[in-house]
Amino acid sequence: MAFDTELAARVREVLAAAGETPAEKKMFGGLSFLVNGNMCCGVMGPDLLARVGPQAAGRALAQPATRPFDMGRGPSAGWVVVGPDGVATDEALTSWVDQTLAFATTLPPK
């Protein structure tokens, strides 16, 4: 699966504005962004993959244009897929990326 290179560039900009220089790795058929060795978000096709953590997942899934992340074994706890409508504005994308950073930075470095 190809990923949306424009969305990936927008994610890079948001991460840079937050003072992060993430590693990038091709995963899940898309592009993942890792902070301190932990995945925080990614781009799969036209969607943003957001790792918000198990405690925030319910609140995240209540937002428009979201669905659970499922790799065929059932939903992955703490992961949310945000469709293009959910990240159409820079403000919306920044909000999602900030949520992923808030969770990823609580994890021990790998």
N, C-alpha and C positions, 0 to 999 in steps of 0.2 A: 504494500500500500504506500503510495506517495503521500507526502505531507505538504501542507500549505506553507510554502517558503515565505510568503508575506506575513502570515501569522507568526511564524518562527522569528522573523526579523523584529516584529513588534514585541514579542516576548523578550528577546534579547535587550531591546531598548528599555523596557520596564525593569528588567533585572539590573541593568547597568545604572539606571536612575536610582535604584534602591541600594547601590553600592556593592552589588554582587557581580562576580565574574565566574559564572558557573561552568562546569565541564559539560560538554555536549556528547551524547552517545545515542547511536541509533538503537532503538528498543521498541518493542510492541508494534513494529511496522511503521514507526514514525521517528521523531526526534525527541529525546528526553534531555532535560536540563537538571544537573546535579549540583547541589550545594553541600560542601564538605563530604562528598561521596554519597549523599542521599538524594534520591530523586525528589524534586519538588513539583515539577510540572513537565508537560510535554505537548507535542503537537502530533495528532494522529489524523491523517486526512485533513478535513477542514475544521476539526475539533480541537479544543484545548483539553488536555488531560490534567486534572487538578488533584493533587494529593493534599487533602485538607485535614486528614486524620479522622479516626473513628468518632470522636466526640462532636466534630463539626459537620459530619457527613449529612445528617438529617436536615440540618438547617440549610446546608448547601443544596441538597436535592429539592428543597422547597422553592428554590429560585427558578425563574423561567429559563427555558432552553437547556435544562440539565437532565441527565439520566445516570443511572449507576454504571460504573465501569465493570464490564464482564468479559473475561477472556475465555468463556465457554465452560467455566466451572462454577458459575454463580457469581453474584456481585462481589467485588473486592471491597472490603471494609475500608472506609477512609478515602476512597478514590471516587471522583465524579468526572463525568464527561460533560463538557460545556459546548453546546453547538454554536455555530457561527453567530446566530442572533444574540447569544449571551455574551459575546466578546466584540460586538460590532463597534463599540465606541472605545476610545482610549481609556476613559474612566472605568468602564466595565472591566476591561482587560486588566487594568492596574489593580482593581479590587480583587479579582481572582488571583492574580500572581502574588499580591500581598498576603492573601490567605494561605497560599501554598508555602510561602517563605516563613510565615508565622509558625506553621507546623514543622517544616523541614529543619528549621534552626533549633528546635527543641530536641532533635535527635542527636545522639553521639556521633562524632565524625567517624567515617569509615576509612 
